[in-house]
Each structure stands twice: as C-alpha cells, then as structure tokens.
Amino acid sequence: MSDIGEIRMQVMWNRLISVVEEQALTLLRTAFSTSVRESGDLSAGVFDPRGEMLAQAVTGTPGHVNTMA
C-alpha cells in the first residue's frame, strides 16, 4: 500500500472510532436507564450493509459485542 493509501486508511479509521465514541457518549447523556447512565452498561458500533461490525466504541461494556454481532 502506498504512503497516501496508508494515511487515508488511518484517517478513515480515526473517523470511524470518533463516530462510535460519539454514539456511546450521546447514549450515556440521554439514557433513561440508570444502569446505562450510572454504570456505563452500553455498547455502540458501526456496521456495514452485510451486518459486519466495522468499529466499536471503547466507552461502554465489551460484553455486548456478541449481541451486537
């Protein structure tokens, strides 16, 4: 892969991570459930049209990965 291709890949990856982190933080701020608000029991991700996960937020609970996939 060329240097430009690697740079573009890293930029896109950073954007995906930013999107899922923003999803998770928005869910934390707007949740009615106390388990989400107080303990951060949530998960957020971005999926492709086939349903495969492209990125998952670091914020939240990693145990939700299996139910999201």
PDB file of N, CA, C, O and CB in Angstrom:
ATOM      1  N   MET A   1       0.851  -1.171   0.000  1.00  0.00           N
ATOM      2  CA  MET A   1       0.000   0.000   0.000  1.00  0.00           C
ATOM      3  C   MET A   1       0.902   1.241   0.000  1.00  0.00           C
ATOM      4  O   MET A   1       1.922   1.276   0.688  1.00  0.00           O
ATOM      5  CB  MET A   1      -0.971  -0.006   1.231  1.00  0.00           C
ATOM      6  N   SER A   2       0.522   2.233  -0.761  1.00  0.00           N
ATOM      7  CA  SER A   2       1.324   3.458  -0.835  1.00  0.00           C
ATOM      8  C   SER A   2       1.176   4.268   0.450  1.00  0.00           C
ATOM      9  O   SER A   2       0.284   4.024   1.262  1.00  0.00           O
ATOM     10  CB  SER A   2       0.907   4.310  -2.056  1.00  0.00           C
ATOM     11  N   ASP A   3       2.081   5.245   0.613  1.00  0.00           N
ATOM     12  CA  ASP A   3       2.016   6.099   1.801  1.00  0.00           C
ATOM     13  C   ASP A   3       0.694   6.849   1.875  1.00  0.00           C
ATOM     14  O   ASP A   3       0.128   7.008   2.957  1.00  0.00           O
ATOM     15  CB  ASP A   3       3.176   7.092   1.807  1.00  0.00           C
ATOM     16  N   ILE A   4       0.194   7.314   0.718  1.00  0.00           N
ATOM     17  CA  ILE A   4      -1.087   8.034   0.683  1.00  0.00           C
ATOM     18  C   ILE A   4      -2.221   7.094   1.101  1.00  0.00           C
ATOM     19  O   ILE A   4      -3.112   7.489   1.853  1.00  0.00           O
ATOM     20  CB  ILE A   4      -1.358   8.617  -0.740  1.00  0.00           C
ATOM     21  N   GLY A   5      -2.187   5.861   0.617  1.00  0.00           N
ATOM     22  CA  GLY A   5      -3.218   4.883   0.972  1.00  0.00           C
ATOM     23  C   GLY A   5      -3.216   4.575   2.464  1.00  0.00           C
ATOM     24  O   GLY A   5      -4.279   4.435   3.069  1.00  0.00           O
ATOM     25  N   GLU A   6      -2.041   4.470   3.056  1.00  0.00           N
ATOM     26  CA  GLU A   6      -1.937   4.213   4.490  1.00  0.00           C
ATOM     27  C   GLU A   6      -2.456   5.399   5.294  1.00  0.00           C
ATOM     28  O   GLU A   6      -3.119   5.226   6.316  1.00  0.00           O
ATOM     29  CB  GLU A   6      -0.487   3.908   4.874  1.00  0.00           C
ATOM     30  N   ILE A   7      -2.150   6.592   4.829  1.00  0.00           N
ATOM     31  CA  ILE A   7      -2.633   7.797   5.516  1.00  0.00           C
ATOM     32  C   ILE A   7      -4.146   7.878   5.437  1.00  0.00           C
ATOM     33  O   ILE A   7      -4.803   8.165   6.438  1.00  0.00           O
ATOM     34  CB  ILE A   7      -2.000   9.066   4.911  1.00  0.00           C
ATOM     35  N   ARG A   8      -4.710   7.628   4.258  1.00  0.00           N
ATOM     36  CA  ARG A   8      -6.167   7.647   4.107  1.00  0.00           C
ATOM     37  C   ARG A   8      -6.828   6.595   4.987  1.00  0.00           C
ATOM     38  O   ARG A   8      -7.858   6.860   5.606  1.00  0.00           O
ATOM     39  CB  ARG A   8      -6.555   7.421   2.646  1.00  0.00           C
ATOM     40  N   MET A   9      -6.245   5.410   5.045  1.00  0.00           N
ATOM     41  CA  MET A   9      -6.781   4.340   5.875  1.00  0.00           C
ATOM     42  C   MET A   9      -6.797   4.776   7.344  1.00  0.00           C
ATOM     43  O   MET A   9      -7.789   4.557   8.040  1.00  0.00           O
ATOM     44  CB  MET A   9      -5.951   3.046   5.698  1.00  0.00           C
ATOM     45  N   GLN A  10      -5.730   5.377   7.812  1.00  0.00           N
ATOM     46  CA  GLN A  10      -5.663   5.819   9.205  1.00  0.00           C
ATOM     47  C   GLN A  10      -6.664   6.937   9.484  1.00  0.00           C
ATOM     48  O   GLN A  10      -7.280   6.968  10.549  1.00  0.00           O
ATOM     49  CB  GLN A  10      -4.247   6.289   9.545  1.00  0.00           C
ATOM     50  N   VAL A  11      -6.828   7.848   8.536  1.00  0.00           N
ATOM     51  CA  VAL A  11      -7.805   8.927   8.692  1.00  0.00           C
ATOM     52  C   VAL A  11      -9.213   8.357   8.790  1.00  0.00           C
ATOM     53  O   VAL A  11      -9.989   8.769   9.652  1.00  0.00           O
ATOM     54  CB  VAL A  11      -7.712   9.921   7.519  1.00  0.00           C
ATOM     55  N   MET A  12      -9.551   7.412   7.914  1.00  0.00           N
ATOM     56  CA  MET A  12     -10.884   6.803   7.941  1.00  0.00           C
ATOM     57  C   MET A  12     -11.106   6.018   9.236  1.00  0.00           C
ATOM     58  O   MET A  12     -12.189   6.070   9.820  1.00  0.00           O
ATOM     59  CB  MET A  12     -11.073   5.878   6.725  1.00  0.00           C
ATOM     60  N   TRP A  13     -10.081   5.296   9.681  1.00  0.00           N
ATOM     61  CA  TRP A  13     -10.205   4.546  10.934  1.00  0.00           C
ATOM     62  C   TRP A  13     -10.463   5.507  12.097  1.00  0.00           C
ATOM     63  O   TRP A  13     -11.328   5.247  12.933  1.00  0.00           O
ATOM     64  CB  TRP A  13      -8.926   3.705  11.198  1.00  0.00           C
ATOM     65  N   ASN A  14      -9.722   6.609  12.155  1.00  0.00           N
ATOM     66  CA  ASN A  14      -9.919   7.595  13.222  1.00  0.00           C
ATOM     67  C   ASN A  14     -11.332   8.177  13.170  1.00  0.00           C
ATOM     68  O   ASN A  14     -11.935   8.426  14.213  1.00  0.00           O
ATOM     69  CB  ASN A  14      -8.876   8.725  13.111  1.00  0.00           C
ATOM     70  N   ARG A  15     -11.858   8.393  11.980  1.00  0.00           N
ATOM     71  CA  ARG A  15     -13.229   8.900  11.842  1.00  0.00           C
ATOM     72  C   ARG A  15     -14.251   7.885  12.345  1.00  0.00           C
ATOM     73  O   ARG A  15     -15.203   8.250  13.034  1.00  0.00           O
ATOM     74  CB  ARG A  15     -13.522   9.252  10.378  1.00  0.00           C
ATOM     75  N   LEU A  16     -14.056   6.619  12.006  1.00  0.00           N
ATOM     76  CA  LEU A  16     -14.973   5.571  12.479  1.00  0.00           C
ATOM     77  C   LEU A  16     -14.974   5.500  14.003  1.00  0.00           C
ATOM     78  O   LEU A  16     -16.034   5.423  14.624  1.00  0.00           O
ATOM     79  CB  LEU A  16     -14.583   4.199  11.886  1.00  0.00           C
ATOM     80  N   ILE A  17     -13.804   5.526  14.597  1.00  0.00           N
ATOM     81  CA  ILE A  17     -13.700   5.480  16.053  1.00  0.00           C
ATOM     82  C   ILE A  17     -14.367   6.696  16.673  1.00  0.00           C
ATOM     83  O   ILE A  17     -15.047   6.575  17.693  1.00  0.00           O
ATOM     84  CB  ILE A  17     -12.232   5.400  16.488  1.00  0.00           C
ATOM     85  N   SER A  18     -14.183   7.865  16.074  1.00  0.00           N
ATOM     86  CA  SER A  18     -14.821   9.085  16.582  1.00  0.00           C
ATOM     87  C   SER A  18     -16.341   8.976  16.527  1.00  0.00           C
ATOM     88  O   SER A  18     -17.027   9.409  17.453  1.00  0.00           O
ATOM     89  CB  SER A  18     -14.356  10.306  15.778  1.00  0.00           C
ATOM     90  N   VAL A  19     -16.870   8.401  15.453  1.00  0.00           N
ATOM     91  CA  VAL A  19     -18.322   8.242  15.304  1.00  0.00           C
ATOM     92  C   VAL A  19     -18.879   7.335  16.396  1.00  0.00           C
ATOM     93  O   VAL A  19     -19.871   7.683  17.036  1.00  0.00           O
ATOM     94  CB  VAL A  19     -18.665   7.670  13.913  1.00  0.00           C
ATOM     95  N   VAL A  20     -18.262   6.185  16.618  1.00  0.00           N
ATOM     96  CA  VAL A  20     -18.803   5.263  17.614  1.00  0.00           C
ATOM     97  C   VAL A  20     -18.627   5.796  19.034  1.00  0.00           C
ATOM     98  O   VAL A  20     -19.467   5.539  19.898  1.00  0.00           O
ATOM     99  CB  VAL A  20     -18.133   3.901  17.485  1.00  0.00           C
ATOM    100  N   GLU A  21     -17.556   6.528  19.283  1.00  0.00           N
ATOM    101  CA  GLU A  21     -17.383   7.137  20.605  1.00  0.00           C
ATOM    102  C   GLU A  21     -18.451   8.200  20.842  1.00  0.00           C
ATOM    103  O   GLU A  21     -18.982   8.310  21.947  1.00  0.00           O
ATOM    104  CB  GLU A  21     -15.974   7.755  20.741  1.00  0.00           C
ATOM    105  N   GLU A  22     -18.766   8.976  19.818  1.00  0.00           N
ATOM    106  CA  GLU A  22     -19.824   9.986  19.941  1.00  0.00           C
ATOM    107  C   GLU A  22     -21.182   9.323  20.168  1.00  0.00           C
ATOM    108  O   GLU A  22     -21.996   9.825  20.942  1.00  0.00           O
ATOM    109  CB  GLU A  22     -19.872  10.875  18.679  1.00  0.00           C
ATOM    110  N   GLN A  23     -21.427   8.193  19.493  1.00  0.00           N
ATOM    111  CA  GLN A  23     -22.667   7.440  19.723  1.00  0.00           C
ATOM    112  C   GLN A  23     -22.770   7.018  21.186  1.00  0.00           C
ATOM    113  O   GLN A  23     -23.811   7.196  21.818  1.00  0.00           O
ATOM    114  CB  GLN A  23     -22.731   6.198  18.803  1.00  0.00           C
ATOM    115  N   ALA A  24     -21.697   6.463  21.714  1.00  0.00           N
ATOM    116  CA  ALA A  24     -21.708   5.976  23.088  1.00  0.00           C
ATOM    117  C   ALA A  24     -21.904   7.116  24.081  1.00  0.00           C
ATOM    118  O   ALA A  24     -22.678   6.984  25.029  1.00  0.00           O
ATOM    119  CB  ALA A  24     -20.415   5.234  23.395  1.00  0.00           C
ATOM    120  N   LEU A  25     -21.215   8.228  23.874  1.00  0.00           N
ATOM    121  CA  LEU A  25     -21.354   9.358  24.792  1.00  0.00           C
ATOM    122  C   LEU A  25     -22.743   9.980  24.725  1.00  0.00           C
ATOM    123  O   LEU A  25     -23.278  10.416  25.745  1.00  0.00           O
ATOM    124  CB  LEU A  25     -20.305  10.413  24.487  1.00  0.00           C
ATOM    125  N   THR A  26     -23.328  10.025  23.535  1.00  0.00           N
ATOM    126  CA  THR A  26     -24.697  10.536  23.401  1.00  0.00           C
ATOM    127  C   THR A  26     -25.676   9.620  24.122  1.00  0.00           C
ATOM    128  O   THR A  26     -26.591  10.096  24.794  1.00  0.00           O
ATOM    129  CB  THR A  26     -25.088  10.670  21.913  1.00  0.00           C
ATOM    130  N   LEU A  27     -25.492   8.320  23.989  1.00  0.00           N
ATOM    131  CA  LEU A  27     -26.348   7.365  24.695  1.00  0.00           C
ATOM    132  C   LEU A  27     -26.220   7.531  26.207  1.00  0.00           C
ATOM    133  O   LEU A  27     -27.220   7.492  26.924  1.00  0.00           O
ATOM    134  CB  LEU A  27     -25.993   5.926  24.291  1.00  0.00           C
ATOM    135  N   LEU A  28     -24.995   7.717  26.689  1.00  0.00           N
ATOM    136  CA  LEU A  28     -24.796   7.931  28.120  1.00  0.00           C
ATOM    137  C   LEU A  28     -25.513   9.184  28.611  1.00  0.00           C
ATOM    138  O   LEU A  28     -26.129   9.171  29.677  1.00  0.00           O
ATOM    139  CB  LEU A  28     -23.310   8.030  28.433  1.00  0.00           C
ATOM    140  N   ARG A  29     -25.435  10.264  27.840  1.00  0.00           N
ATOM    141  CA  ARG A  29     -26.044  11.537  28.247  1.00  0.00           C
ATOM    142  C   ARG A  29     -27.562  11.512  28.186  1.00  0.00           C
ATOM    143  O   ARG A  29     -28.217  12.204  28.965  1.00  0.00           O
ATOM    144  CB  ARG A  29     -25.529  12.655  27.378  1.00  0.00           C
ATOM    145  N   THR A  30     -28.137  10.731  27.276  1.00  0.00           N
ATOM    146  CA  THR A  30     -29.586  10.793  27.048  1.00  0.00           C
ATOM    147  C   THR A  30     -30.361   9.588  27.572  1.00  0.00           C
ATOM    148  O   THR A  30     -31.585   9.545  27.442  1.00  0.00           O
ATOM    149  CB  THR A  30     -29.848  10.934  25.588  1.00  0.00           C
ATOM    150  N   ALA A  31     -29.684   8.620  28.154  1.00  0.00           N
ATOM    151  CA  ALA A  31     -30.346   7.387  28.604  1.00  0.00           C
ATOM    152  C   ALA A  31     -31.279   7.639  29.780  1.00  0.00           C
ATOM    153  O   ALA A  31     -30.975   8.426  30.676  1.00  0.00           O
ATOM    154  CB  ALA A  31     -29.306   6.342  28.992  1.00  0.00           C
ATOM    155  N   PHE A  32     -32.415   6.960  29.760  1.00  0.00           N
ATOM    156  CA  PHE A  32     -33.342   6.994  30.886  1.00  0.00           C
ATOM    157  C   PHE A  32     -32.977   5.912  31.907  1.00  0.00           C
ATOM    158  O   PHE A  32     -33.279   6.048  33.093  1.00  0.00           O
ATOM    159  CB  PHE A  32     -34.797   6.807  30.396  1.00  0.00           C
ATOM    160  N   SER A  33     -32.344   4.865  31.457  1.00  0.00           N
ATOM    161  CA  SER A  33     -31.989   3.742  32.321  1.00  0.00           C
ATOM    162  C   SER A  33     -30.820   4.115  33.243  1.00  0.00           C
ATOM    163  O   SER A  33     -29.803   4.638  32.787  1.00  0.00           O
ATOM    164  CB  SER A  33     -31.629   2.503  31.471  1.00  0.00           C
ATOM    165  N   THR A  34     -30.976   3.843  34.526  1.00  0.00           N
ATOM    166  CA  THR A  34     -29.887   4.131  35.463  1.00  0.00           C
ATOM    167  C   THR A  34     -28.704   3.200  35.256  1.00  0.00           C
ATOM    168  O   THR A  34     -27.567   3.581  35.538  1.00  0.00           O
ATOM    169  CB  THR A  34     -30.382   4.021  36.896  1.00  0.00           C
ATOM    170  N   SER A  35     -28.944   1.994  34.772  1.00  0.00           N
ATOM    171  CA  SER A  35     -27.817   1.083  34.529  1.00  0.00           C
ATOM    172  C   SER A  35     -26.931   1.586  33.398  1.00  0.00           C
ATOM    173  O   SER A  35     -25.726   1.334  33.394  1.00  0.00           O
ATOM    174  CB  SER A  35     -28.329  -0.325  34.202  1.00  0.00           C
ATOM    175  N   VAL A  36     -27.513   2.290  32.446  1.00  0.00           N
ATOM    176  CA  VAL A  36     -26.719   2.883  31.367  1.00  0.00           C
ATOM    177  C   VAL A  36     -26.040   4.156  31.864  1.00  0.00           C
ATOM    178  O   VAL A  36     -24.834   4.331  31.687  1.00  0.00           O
ATOM    179  CB  VAL A  36     -27.606   3.189  30.131  1.00  0.00           C
ATOM    180  N   ARG A  37     -26.806   5.033  32.480  1.00  0.00           N
ATOM    181  CA  ARG A  37     -26.267   6.325  32.921  1.00  0.00           C
ATOM    182  C   ARG A  37     -25.188   6.185  33.974  1.00  0.00           C
ATOM    183  O   ARG A  37     -24.138   6.819  33.869  1.00  0.00           O
ATOM    184  CB  ARG A  37     -27.372   7.189  33.457  1.00  0.00           C
ATOM    185  N   GLU A  38     -25.426   5.370  34.982  1.00  0.00           N
ATOM    186  CA  GLU A  38     -24.527   5.332  36.127  1.00  0.00           C
ATOM    187  C   GLU A  38     -23.400   4.318  36.003  1.00  0.00           C
ATOM    188  O   GLU A  38     -22.303   4.558  36.506  1.00  0.00           O
ATOM    189  CB  GLU A  38     -25.305   5.040  37.351  1.00  0.00           C
ATOM    190  N   SER A  39     -23.645   3.197  35.346  1.00  0.00           N
ATOM    191  CA  SER A  39     -22.587   2.185  35.256  1.00  0.00           C
ATOM    192  C   SER A  39     -21.986   2.060  33.861  1.00  0.00           C
ATOM    193  O   SER A  39     -21.034   1.305  33.660  1.00  0.00           O
ATOM    194  CB  SER A  39     -23.127   0.850  35.680  1.00  0.00           C
ATOM    195  N   GLY A  40     -22.535   2.796  32.900  1.00  0.00           N
ATOM    196  CA  GLY A  40     -21.989   2.732  31.543  1.00  0.00           C
ATOM    197  C   GLY A  40     -22.228   1.396  30.866  1.00  0.00           C
ATOM    198  O   GLY A  40     -21.421   0.970  30.041  1.00  0.00           O
ATOM    199  N   ASP A  41     -23.318   0.732  31.199  1.00  0.00           N
ATOM    200  CA  ASP A  41     -23.638  -0.578  30.637  1.00  0.00           C
ATOM    201  C   ASP A  41     -24.266  -0.394  29.258  1.00  0.00           C
ATOM    202  O   ASP A  41     -25.487  -0.434  29.109  1.00  0.00           O
ATOM    203  CB  ASP A  41     -24.593  -1.369  31.576  1.00  0.00           C
ATOM    204  N   LEU A  42     -23.414  -0.191  28.255  1.00  0.00           N
ATOM    205  CA  LEU A  42     -23.868   0.063  26.894  1.00  0.00           C
ATOM    206  C   LEU A  42     -22.791  -0.344  25.909  1.00  0.00           C
ATOM    207  O   LEU A  42     -21.665  -0.664  26.287  1.00  0.00           O
ATOM    208  CB  LEU A  42     -24.239   1.543  26.706  1.00  0.00           C
ATOM    209  N   SER A  43     -23.155  -0.326  24.656  1.00  0.00           N
ATOM    210  CA  SER A  43     -22.198  -0.581  23.589  1.00  0.00           C
ATOM    211  C   SER A  43     -22.681   0.136  22.336  1.00  0.00           C
ATOM    212  O   SER A  43     -23.884   0.264  22.109  1.00  0.00           O
ATOM    213  CB  SER A  43     -22.026  -2.111  23.333  1.00  0.00           C
ATOM    214  N   ALA A  44     -21.740   0.601  21.526  1.00  0.00           N
ATOM    215  CA  ALA A  44     -22.070   1.290  20.276  1.00  0.00           C
ATOM    216  C   ALA A  44     -21.117   0.812  19.188  1.00  0.00           C
ATOM    217  O   ALA A  44     -19.940   0.556  19.443  1.00  0.00           O
ATOM    218  CB  ALA A  44     -21.987   2.842  20.444  1.00  0.00           C
ATOM    219  N   GLY A  45     -21.640   0.697  17.981  1.00  0.00           N
ATOM    220  CA  GLY A  45     -20.810   0.232  16.877  1.00  0.00           C
ATOM    221  C   GLY A  45     -21.324   0.709  15.537  1.00  0.00           C
ATOM    222  O   GLY A  45     -22.447   1.199  15.421  1.00  0.00           O
ATOM    223  N   VAL A  46     -20.483   0.557  14.526  1.00  0.00           N
ATOM    224  CA  VAL A  46     -20.838   0.875  13.139  1.00  0.00           C
ATOM    225  C   VAL A  46     -20.730  -0.422  12.346  1.00  0.00           C
ATOM    226  O   VAL A  46     -19.746  -1.154  12.459  1.00  0.00           O
ATOM    227  CB  VAL A  46     -19.904   2.009  12.531  1.00  0.00           C
ATOM    228  N   PHE A  47     -21.758  -0.697  11.540  1.00  0.00           N
ATOM    229  CA  PHE A  47     -21.818  -1.936  10.775  1.00  0.00           C
ATOM    230  C   PHE A  47     -21.919  -1.639   9.284  1.00  0.00           C
ATOM    231  O   PHE A  47     -22.417  -0.588   8.883  1.00  0.00           O
ATOM    232  CB  PHE A  47     -23.005  -2.793  11.229  1.00  0.00           C
ATOM    233  N   ASP A  48     -21.442  -2.573   8.471  1.00  0.00           N
ATOM    234  CA  ASP A  48     -21.595  -2.431   7.021  1.00  0.00           C
ATOM    235  C   ASP A  48     -22.953  -3.012   6.606  1.00  0.00           C
ATOM    236  O   ASP A  48     -23.654  -3.577   7.445  1.00  0.00           O
ATOM    237  CB  ASP A  48     -20.422  -3.147   6.257  1.00  0.00           C
ATOM    238  N   PRO A  49     -23.338  -2.884   5.330  1.00  0.00           N
ATOM    239  CA  PRO A  49     -24.651  -3.387   4.889  1.00  0.00           C
ATOM    240  C   PRO A  49     -24.852  -4.897   5.100  1.00  0.00           C
ATOM    241  O   PRO A  49     -25.991  -5.359   5.160  1.00  0.00           O
ATOM    242  CB  PRO A  49     -24.838  -3.070   3.428  1.00  0.00           C
ATOM    243  N   ARG A  50     -23.779  -5.656   5.212  1.00  0.00           N
ATOM    244  CA  ARG A  50     -23.895  -7.098   5.455  1.00  0.00           C
ATOM    245  C   ARG A  50     -24.052  -7.426   6.935  1.00  0.00           C
ATOM    246  O   ARG A  50     -24.227  -8.586   7.307  1.00  0.00           O
ATOM    247  CB  ARG A  50     -22.680  -7.818   4.901  1.00  0.00           C
ATOM    248  N   GLY A  51     -23.986  -6.388   7.784  1.00  0.00           N
ATOM    249  CA  GLY A  51     -24.130  -6.608   9.211  1.00  0.00           C
ATOM    250  C   GLY A  51     -22.839  -6.910   9.934  1.00  0.00           C
ATOM    251  O   GLY A  51     -22.860  -7.301  11.101  1.00  0.00           O
ATOM    252  N   GLU A  52     -21.711  -6.736   9.261  1.00  0.00           N
ATOM    253  CA  GLU A  52     -20.429  -6.977   9.903  1.00  0.00           C
ATOM    254  C   GLU A  52     -19.953  -5.705  10.599  1.00  0.00           C
ATOM    255  O   GLU A  52     -20.027  -4.611  10.041  1.00  0.00           O
ATOM    256  CB  GLU A  52     -19.384  -7.459   8.873  1.00  0.00           C
ATOM    257  N   MET A  53     -19.462  -5.868  11.828  1.00  0.00           N
ATOM    258  CA  MET A  53     -19.026  -4.721  12.607  1.00  0.00           C
ATOM    259  C   MET A  53     -17.731  -4.138  12.047  1.00  0.00           C
ATOM    260  O   MET A  53     -16.760  -4.858  11.814  1.00  0.00           O
ATOM    261  CB  MET A  53     -18.838  -5.116  14.071  1.00  0.00           C
ATOM    262  N   LEU A  54     -17.732  -2.823  11.833  1.00  0.00           N
ATOM    263  CA  LEU A  54     -16.539  -2.134  11.353  1.00  0.00           C
ATOM    264  C   LEU A  54     -15.758  -1.513  12.499  1.00  0.00           C
ATOM    265  O   LEU A  54     -14.527  -1.511  12.489  1.00  0.00           O
ATOM    266  CB  LEU A  54     -16.918  -1.063  10.342  1.00  0.00           C
ATOM    267  N   ALA A  55     -16.477  -0.983  13.491  1.00  0.00           N
ATOM    268  CA  ALA A  55     -15.823  -0.346  14.637  1.00  0.00           C
ATOM    269  C   ALA A  55     -16.750  -0.406  15.838  1.00  0.00           C
ATOM    270  O   ALA A  55     -17.974  -0.397  15.700  1.00  0.00           O
ATOM    271  CB  ALA A  55     -15.436   1.126  14.317  1.00  0.00           C
ATOM    272  N   GLN A  56     -16.142  -0.466  17.027  1.00  0.00           N
ATOM    273  CA  GLN A  56     -16.901  -0.473  18.273  1.00  0.00           C
ATOM    274  C   GLN A  56     -16.299   0.553  19.208  1.00  0.00           C
ATOM    275  O   GLN A  56     -15.082   0.733  19.241  1.00  0.00           O
ATOM    276  CB  GLN A  56     -16.909  -1.882  18.926  1.00  0.00           C
ATOM    277  N   ALA A  57     -17.146   1.227  19.968  1.00  0.00           N
ATOM    278  CA  ALA A  57     -16.687   2.244  20.912  1.00  0.00           C
ATOM    279  C   ALA A  57     -15.920   1.606  22.058  1.00  0.00           C
ATOM    280  O   ALA A  57     -16.228   0.495  22.491  1.00  0.00           O
ATOM    281  CB  ALA A  57     -17.871   3.051  21.454  1.00  0.00           C
ATOM    282  N   VAL A  58     -14.928   2.317  22.535  1.00  0.00           N
ATOM    283  CA  VAL A  58     -14.184   1.887  23.715  1.00  0.00           C
ATOM    284  C   VAL A  58     -15.027   2.151  24.959  1.00  0.00           C
ATOM    285  O   VAL A  58     -14.978   1.392  25.928  1.00  0.00           O
ATOM    286  CB  VAL A  58     -12.812   2.619  23.809  1.00  0.00           C
ATOM    287  N   THR A  59     -15.800   3.236  24.920  1.00  0.00           N
ATOM    288  CA  THR A  59     -16.704   3.574  26.019  1.00  0.00           C
ATOM    289  C   THR A  59     -17.797   2.521  26.109  1.00  0.00           C
ATOM    290  O   THR A  59     -18.394   2.160  25.094  1.00  0.00           O
ATOM    291  CB  THR A  59     -17.319   4.988  25.824  1.00  0.00           C
ATOM    292  N   GLY A  60     -18.063   2.029  27.295  1.00  0.00           N
ATOM    293  CA  GLY A  60     -19.138   1.060  27.462  1.00  0.00           C
ATOM    294  C   GLY A  60     -18.632  -0.285  27.934  1.00  0.00           C
ATOM    295  O   GLY A  60     -17.549  -0.393  28.509  1.00  0.00           O
ATOM    296  N   THR A  61     -19.433  -1.313  27.683  1.00  0.00           N
ATOM    297  CA  THR A  61     -19.165  -2.662  28.163  1.00  0.00           C
ATOM    298  C   THR A  61     -18.787  -3.571  26.998  1.00  0.00           C
ATOM    299  O   THR A  61     -19.579  -3.741  26.071  1.00  0.00           O
ATOM    300  CB  THR A  61     -20.387  -3.225  28.911  1.00  0.00           C
ATOM    301  N   PRO A  62     -17.595  -4.156  27.030  1.00  0.00           N
ATOM    302  CA  PRO A  62     -17.198  -5.035  25.920  1.00  0.00           C
ATOM    303  C   PRO A  62     -18.021  -6.315  25.835  1.00  0.00           C
ATOM    304  O   PRO A  62     -17.997  -6.987  24.803  1.00  0.00           O
ATOM    305  CB  PRO A  62     -15.743  -5.395  26.054  1.00  0.00           C
ATOM    306  N   GLY A  63     -18.744  -6.665  26.884  1.00  0.00           N
ATOM    307  CA  GLY A  63     -19.554  -7.879  26.876  1.00  0.00           C
ATOM    308  C   GLY A  63     -20.716  -7.837  25.903  1.00  0.00           C
ATOM    309  O   GLY A  63     -21.323  -8.872  25.627  1.00  0.00           O
ATOM    310  N   HIS A  64     -21.036  -6.674  25.381  1.00  0.00           N
ATOM    311  CA  HIS A  64     -22.143  -6.529  24.445  1.00  0.00           C
ATOM    312  C   HIS A  64     -21.749  -6.875  23.002  1.00  0.00           C
ATOM    313  O   HIS A  64     -22.612  -6.913  22.125  1.00  0.00           O
ATOM    314  CB  HIS A  64     -22.673  -5.112  24.504  1.00  0.00           C
ATOM    315  N   VAL A  65     -20.492  -7.122  22.749  1.00  0.00           N
ATOM    316  CA  VAL A  65     -20.023  -7.371  21.382  1.00  0.00           C
ATOM    317  C   VAL A  65     -20.755  -8.540  20.749  1.00  0.00           C
ATOM    318  O   VAL A  65     -21.160  -8.453  19.590  1.00  0.00           O
ATOM    319  CB  VAL A  65     -18.522  -7.637  21.374  1.00  0.00           C
ATOM    320  N   ASN A  66     -20.932  -9.619  21.470  1.00  0.00           N
ATOM    321  CA  ASN A  66     -21.580 -10.800  20.905  1.00  0.00           C
ATOM    322  C   ASN A  66     -23.031 -10.539  20.531  1.00  0.00           C
ATOM    323  O   ASN A  66     -23.511 -11.068  19.529  1.00  0.00           O
ATOM    324  CB  ASN A  66     -21.507 -11.950  21.883  1.00  0.00           C
ATOM    325  N   THR A  67     -23.731  -9.741  21.309  1.00  0.00           N
ATOM    326  CA  THR A  67     -25.126  -9.470  20.980  1.00  0.00           C
ATOM    327  C   THR A  67     -25.254  -8.482  19.841  1.00  0.00           C
ATOM    328  O   THR A  67     -26.279  -8.457  19.160  1.00  0.00           O
ATOM    329  CB  THR A  67     -25.858  -8.948  22.192  1.00  0.00           C
ATOM    330  N   MET A  68     -24.235  -7.667  19.617  1.00  0.00           N
ATOM    331  CA  MET A  68     -24.268  -6.704  18.517  1.00  0.00           C
ATOM    332  C   MET A  68     -23.878  -7.356  17.196  1.00  0.00           C
ATOM    333  O   MET A  68     -24.299  -6.905  16.131  1.00  0.00           O
ATOM    334  CB  MET A  68     -23.339  -5.529  18.812  1.00  0.00           C
ATOM    335  N   ALA A  69     -23.088  -8.399  17.261  1.00  0.00           N
ATOM    336  CA  ALA A  69     -22.575  -9.016  16.029  1.00  0.00           C
ATOM    337  C   ALA A  69     -23.601  -9.891  15.363  1.00  0.00           C
ATOM    338  O   ALA A  69     -23.326 -10.480  14.319  1.00  0.00           O
ATOM    339  CB  ALA A  69     -21.340  -9.828  16.319  1.00  0.00           C
TER     340      ALA A  69
END
